[in-house]
Amino acid sequence: MNQKELQEHYKRVFDTESGKQVLLDLERVTNTTRVTADSPNPYSAIFVVAQQQLLKRIRNMTQLRTAKIEKDNVK
């Protein structure tokens, strides 16, 4: 599977109304706006950042077009 096909799969899942609601809920439960060190566990911040990066990946894959598509449209 190439990058364009993968992006299309992401779009099919997350560009629907249901997919958008799921993504909003994931952002809410992962608290994407901050990283805290409230816990004595030193790995807790790493876990939160990993969650945030996963959501960022989903957003990027549903919004960005591949470089090849962009290059083809540049004249």
Residue, then its C-alpha position, 0 to 999 in steps of 0.5 A: m500500500n502506498q502513502k496515497e492509498l493509506q491517506e485515503h483509508y484514514k480519510r474514509v474513517f475519520d472524515t465521516e461525521s462519526g469519525k470526527q466525533v471519535l477523533l474529538d473524543l480521543e483528543r478530549v480523553t488524551n488531554t492534547t493541550r498539555v503534558t503534566a508531571d503530576s504523577p511520580n511515574p517518569y514515563s507518564a509524560i512520555f505516554v501522554v506525548a505518544q498519545q498526542q503524536l498518534l492524534k497528530r498523525i491521524r489529523n495529518m493523514t486526513q488533511l494533507r495531500t502527498a508530496k507527489i500530488e502537490k508536485d503534480n499540481v504545481k505549474 
